[in-house]
Amino acid sequence: MSDAGFERSRTMLQAMARLQDEHNRHVAKDWRERCFPYYRAVWVECAELLDHFGWKWWKRQQPDLGQVRLEVVDIWHFGLSMLLLEDGVDDALVAAFHNGIGQPRELEAFRADVEALAAEALTTRRFSVPAFIHLLNDLGMDLGDLSREYIGKNVLNNFRQAHGYQEGSYRKNWAGREDNEHLLEVIAELDAAAEDFPDRLWDALAQRYRETL
């Protein structure tokens, strides 16, 4: 398992793991000892995800795939935290993503796959990597997509913390729209492959936050 593609997968997963650890330490320096209920956050995020995708048969609903992808990324934040408390980014995890992503699936399977991920979190209090990979394949997301959008949401999460999220003073609605919506627009305007992407994203979010006071 030493091919270039496998090593690229390892590099992306390790980079996300470092960012997640840094964010968790910003929230609580001793997060590894605190036993936060990340499993609960996973299944609650699964419910929010279904709301963006649509599940009500008694009304017309149009999936908001941009928000759906961000909810998948939110789930990954908590799932990655759980994995870091176990074996971290080992060869088995890299192989699961490297070999599992890119297996075509029907979007119609998406709701059942979300429920499978939530059920695993509820019954075993663990994060199901195979179920999560199914979600990525349902949406046609590869590891590069996950990494790009994860970095974007990680920057927003840190931005929230720096502007009073824990204290309750952060303003999540900017000019009548959630900050997640602004995040999607800003990501689309920037070069996510650029080395200074996180810094430029932070600056763009800060500008919008100030302008919408």
C-alpha positions as a Markdown table, in Angstrom:
| # | Residue | x | y | z |
|---|---|---|---|---|
| 1 | Met | 0.0 | 0.0 | 0.0 |
| 2 | Ser | 2.7 | 2.4 | -1.0 |
| 3 | Asp | 1.3 | 3.8 | -4.2 |
| 4 | Ala | 1.1 | 7.5 | -4.8 |
| 5 | Gly | -2.7 | 7.6 | -4.5 |
| 6 | Phe | -2.6 | 5.8 | -1.2 |
| 7 | Glu | 0.0 | 8.3 | 0.1 |
| 8 | Arg | -2.1 | 11.3 | -1.1 |
| 9 | Ser | -5.1 | 9.8 | 0.8 |
| 10 | Arg | -2.9 | 9.5 | 3.9 |
| 11 | Thr | -1.7 | 13.0 | 3.6 |
| 12 | Met | -5.2 | 14.5 | 3.3 |
| 13 | Leu | -6.5 | 12.4 | 6.2 |
| 14 | Gln | -3.5 | 13.3 | 8.4 |
| 15 | Ala | -3.9 | 17.0 | 7.6 |
| 16 | Met | -7.6 | 16.9 | 8.6 |
| 17 | Ala | -6.8 | 15.0 | 11.7 |
| 18 | Arg | -4.3 | 17.7 | 12.8 |
| 19 | Leu | -6.8 | 20.5 | 12.1 |
| 20 | Gln | -9.5 | 18.6 | 14.1 |
| 21 | Asp | -7.1 | 18.1 | 17.1 |
| 22 | Glu | -6.2 | 21.8 | 17.0 |
| 23 | His | -9.9 | 22.8 | 16.9 |
| 24 | Asn | -10.8 | 20.4 | 19.7 |
| 25 | Arg | -8.0 | 21.7 | 21.9 |
| 26 | His | -9.2 | 25.2 | 21.3 |
| 27 | Val | -12.6 | 24.2 | 22.6 |
| 28 | Ala | -11.1 | 22.2 | 25.5 |
| 29 | Lys | -7.4 | 21.6 | 26.0 |
| 30 | Asp | -8.1 | 18.3 | 27.7 |
| 31 | Trp | -10.7 | 17.1 | 25.1 |
| 32 | Arg | -9.2 | 13.6 | 24.9 |
| 33 | Glu | -9.9 | 13.1 | 28.6 |
| 34 | Arg | -13.3 | 14.8 | 28.7 |
| 35 | Cys | -15.4 | 12.0 | 27.1 |
| 36 | Phe | -17.6 | 14.4 | 25.1 |
| 37 | Pro | -20.6 | 12.6 | 23.5 |
| 38 | Tyr | -19.4 | 12.9 | 19.9 |
| 39 | Tyr | -21.7 | 9.9 | 19.0 |
| 40 | Arg | -24.7 | 12.0 | 20.0 |
| 41 | Ala | -23.5 | 14.9 | 17.8 |
| 42 | Val | -23.3 | 12.5 | 14.9 |
| 43 | Trp | -26.9 | 11.3 | 15.0 |
| 44 | Val | -28.2 | 14.8 | 15.7 |
| 45 | Glu | -26.3 | 16.0 | 12.6 |
| 46 | Cys | -27.7 | 13.1 | 10.6 |
| 47 | Ala | -31.2 | 14.4 | 11.4 |
| 48 | Glu | -30.2 | 18.0 | 10.3 |
| 49 | Leu | -28.7 | 16.5 | 7.2 |
| 50 | Leu | -32.0 | 14.8 | 6.2 |
| 51 | Asp | -33.9 | 18.1 | 6.7 |
| 52 | His | -31.6 | 19.7 | 4.1 |
| 53 | Phe | -32.0 | 16.7 | 1.8 |
| 54 | Gly | -35.7 | 16.2 | 2.2 |
| 55 | Trp | -37.6 | 13.3 | 3.7 |
| 56 | Lys | -41.3 | 14.5 | 4.0 |
| 57 | Trp | -43.5 | 12.7 | 1.6 |
| 58 | Trp | -46.5 | 15.0 | 2.2 |
| 59 | Lys | -44.8 | 18.1 | 0.7 |
| 60 | Arg | -42.6 | 19.1 | -2.2 |
| 61 | Gln | -39.0 | 19.3 | -1.2 |
| 62 | Gln | -35.9 | 20.1 | -3.2 |
| 63 | Pro | -32.6 | 18.9 | -1.9 |
| 64 | Asp | -30.1 | 21.7 | -1.0 |
| 65 | Leu | -27.0 | 19.7 | -2.0 |
| 66 | Gly | -24.7 | 22.5 | -0.9 |
| 67 | Gln | -26.0 | 22.4 | 2.6 |
| 68 | Val | -26.2 | 18.6 | 2.5 |
| 69 | Arg | -22.5 | 18.4 | 1.8 |
| 70 | Leu | -21.7 | 20.8 | 4.6 |
| 71 | Glu | -23.7 | 18.7 | 7.0 |
| 72 | Val | -21.7 | 15.7 | 5.9 |
| 73 | Val | -18.6 | 17.7 | 6.7 |
| 74 | Asp | -20.1 | 18.5 | 10.1 |
| 75 | Ile | -20.6 | 14.8 | 10.8 |
| 76 | Trp | -17.0 | 14.2 | 9.7 |
| 77 | His | -15.7 | 16.7 | 12.4 |
| 78 | Phe | -17.4 | 14.6 | 15.1 |
| 79 | Gly | -16.6 | 11.3 | 13.5 |
| 80 | Leu | -12.9 | 12.2 | 13.1 |
| 81 | Ser | -12.8 | 13.2 | 16.7 |
| 82 | Met | -14.1 | 9.8 | 17.7 |
| 83 | Leu | -11.5 | 8.1 | 15.4 |
| 84 | Leu | -8.7 | 10.2 | 16.9 |
| 85 | Leu | -9.7 | 8.8 | 20.3 |
| 86 | Glu | -9.3 | 5.2 | 18.9 |
| 87 | Asp | -6.6 | 4.4 | 16.4 |
| 88 | Gly | -6.2 | 7.7 | 14.7 |
| 89 | Val | -5.2 | 7.8 | 11.0 |
| 90 | Asp | -3.7 | 4.3 | 10.7 |
| 91 | Asp | -3.2 | 2.2 | 7.6 |
| 92 | Ala | -6.6 | 0.6 | 8.0 |
| 93 | Leu | -8.4 | 4.0 | 8.0 |
| 94 | Val | -6.4 | 5.2 | 5.0 |
| 95 | Ala | -7.2 | 2.0 | 3.1 |
| 96 | Ala | -10.9 | 2.3 | 3.9 |
| 97 | Phe | -11.1 | 5.7 | 2.3 |
| 98 | His | -8.6 | 5.0 | -0.5 |
| 99 | Asn | -10.4 | 1.8 | -1.6 |
| 100 | Gly | -13.9 | 2.7 | -0.7 |
| 101 | Ile | -14.4 | 6.2 | -2.2 |
| 102 | Gly | -15.4 | 6.2 | -5.9 |
| 103 | Gln | -17.7 | 3.2 | -5.8 |
| 104 | Pro | -20.8 | 4.4 | -7.6 |
| 105 | Arg | -24.0 | 4.4 | -5.6 |
| 106 | Glu | -27.6 | 5.6 | -6.3 |
| 107 | Leu | -28.6 | 8.9 | -4.7 |
| 108 | Glu | -31.8 | 7.2 | -3.8 |
| 109 | Ala | -29.9 | 5.1 | -1.2 |
| 110 | Phe | -28.8 | 8.3 | 0.6 |
| 111 | Arg | -31.6 | 8.4 | 3.2 |
| 112 | Ala | -31.1 | 4.8 | 4.2 |
| 113 | Asp | -27.3 | 5.4 | 4.4 |
| 114 | Val | -27.8 | 8.4 | 6.7 |
| 115 | Glu | -30.1 | 6.3 | 8.9 |
| 116 | Ala | -27.4 | 3.5 | 9.0 |
| 117 | Leu | -24.8 | 6.0 | 10.1 |
| 118 | Ala | -27.1 | 7.4 | 12.8 |
| 119 | Ala | -28.1 | 3.9 | 14.0 |
| 120 | Glu | -24.5 | 2.9 | 14.4 |
| 121 | Ala | -23.8 | 6.0 | 16.5 |
| 122 | Leu | -26.9 | 5.3 | 18.7 |
| 123 | Thr | -26.4 | 1.6 | 19.2 |
| 124 | Thr | -22.7 | 1.2 | 19.5 |
| 125 | Arg | -21.6 | 4.8 | 20.2 |
| 126 | Arg | -19.0 | 4.4 | 17.5 |
| 127 | Phe | -18.4 | 6.1 | 14.1 |
| 128 | Ser | -19.0 | 3.8 | 11.1 |
| 129 | Val | -16.4 | 4.6 | 8.5 |
| 130 | Pro | -18.1 | 2.3 | 5.9 |
| 131 | Ala | -21.5 | 4.0 | 6.4 |
| 132 | Phe | -19.8 | 7.5 | 6.1 |
| 133 | Ile | -18.0 | 6.5 | 2.9 |
| 134 | His | -21.4 | 5.4 | 1.5 |
| 135 | Leu | -22.6 | 9.0 | 2.0 |
| 136 | Leu | -19.7 | 10.4 | 0.1 |
| 137 | Asn | -20.3 | 8.0 | -2.7 |
| 138 | Asp | -24.0 | 8.8 | -2.8 |
| 139 | Leu | -23.1 | 12.4 | -3.3 |
| 140 | Gly | -20.2 | 11.8 | -5.7 |
| 141 | Met | -17.7 | 13.3 | -3.3 |
| 142 | Asp | -14.1 | 12.2 | -3.3 |
| 143 | Leu | -11.5 | 12.6 | -0.6 |
| 144 | Gly | -10.3 | 15.9 | -2.2 |
| 145 | Asp | -13.9 | 17.3 | -2.0 |
| 146 | Leu | -14.2 | 16.2 | 1.6 |
| 147 | Ser | -10.8 | 17.8 | 2.4 |
| 148 | Arg | -11.5 | 21.1 | 0.7 |
| 149 | Glu | -14.9 | 21.5 | 2.4 |
| 150 | Tyr | -13.7 | 20.2 | 5.7 |
| 151 | Ile | -10.9 | 22.9 | 5.7 |
| 152 | Gly | -13.6 | 25.5 | 4.8 |
| 153 | Lys | -15.8 | 24.5 | 7.7 |
| 154 | Asn | -12.9 | 24.1 | 10.1 |
| 155 | Val | -12.0 | 27.8 | 9.4 |
| 156 | Leu | -15.6 | 28.8 | 10.0 |
| 157 | Asn | -15.7 | 26.8 | 13.2 |
| 158 | Asn | -12.5 | 28.5 | 14.4 |
| 159 | Phe | -13.9 | 31.9 | 13.3 |
| 160 | Arg | -17.0 | 31.2 | 15.4 |
| 161 | Gln | -15.0 | 30.4 | 18.4 |
| 162 | Ala | -12.9 | 33.5 | 18.0 |
| 163 | His | -16.0 | 35.6 | 17.9 |
| 164 | Gly | -17.8 | 34.4 | 21.0 |
| 165 | Tyr | -19.5 | 31.1 | 20.0 |
| 166 | Gln | -19.0 | 29.5 | 23.4 |
| 167 | Glu | -20.0 | 32.7 | 25.3 |
| 168 | Gly | -23.2 | 33.1 | 23.2 |
| 169 | Ser | -22.2 | 36.4 | 21.6 |
| 170 | Tyr | -21.5 | 35.1 | 18.1 |
| 171 | Arg | -24.0 | 36.2 | 15.4 |
| 172 | Lys | -24.8 | 33.1 | 13.3 |
| 173 | Asn | -27.1 | 34.9 | 10.9 |
| 174 | Trp | -25.5 | 37.4 | 8.6 |
| 175 | Ala | -27.9 | 39.7 | 6.9 |
| 176 | Gly | -30.7 | 37.2 | 7.2 |
| 177 | Arg | -28.7 | 34.1 | 6.1 |
| 178 | Glu | -26.8 | 31.5 | 8.0 |
| 179 | Asp | -23.0 | 31.8 | 8.1 |
| 180 | Asn | -22.9 | 28.4 | 6.3 |
| 181 | Glu | -24.5 | 29.9 | 3.2 |
| 182 | His | -21.9 | 32.7 | 3.2 |
| 183 | Leu | -19.2 | 30.0 | 3.6 |
| 184 | Leu | -20.3 | 28.2 | 0.5 |
| 185 | Glu | -20.2 | 31.4 | -1.5 |
| 186 | Val | -16.8 | 32.4 | -0.3 |
| 187 | Ile | -15.3 | 28.9 | -1.0 |
| 188 | Ala | -16.6 | 29.1 | -4.5 |
| 189 | Glu | -14.8 | 32.5 | -5.0 |
| 190 | Leu | -11.4 | 31.3 | -3.8 |
| 191 | Asp | -8.8 | 28.8 | -5.0 |
| 192 | Ala | -9.1 | 26.0 | -2.5 |
| 193 | Ala | -5.8 | 24.5 | -3.8 |
| 194 | Ala | -3.8 | 27.6 | -2.9 |
| 195 | Glu | -1.5 | 27.4 | 0.1 |
| 196 | Asp | -3.0 | 30.5 | 1.7 |
| 197 | Phe | -6.6 | 29.3 | 1.2 |
| 198 | Pro | -7.4 | 29.1 | 4.9 |
| 199 | Asp | -6.0 | 32.6 | 5.6 |
| 200 | Arg | -7.9 | 34.1 | 2.6 |
| 201 | Leu | -11.1 | 32.3 | 3.6 |
| 202 | Trp | -10.8 | 33.7 | 7.2 |
| 203 | Asp | -10.2 | 37.2 | 5.8 |
| 204 | Ala | -13.2 | 37.0 | 3.5 |
| 205 | Leu | -15.5 | 35.7 | 6.3 |
| 206 | Ala | -14.3 | 38.4 | 8.6 |
| 207 | Gln | -15.1 | 41.1 | 6.0 |
| 208 | Arg | -18.6 | 39.7 | 5.5 |
| 209 | Tyr | -19.2 | 39.5 | 9.2 |
| 210 | Arg | -18.2 | 43.1 | 9.7 |
| 211 | Glu | -20.3 | 44.3 | 6.7 |
| 212 | Thr | -23.4 | 42.6 | 8.0 |
| 213 | Leu | -23.4 | 44.0 | 11.5 |
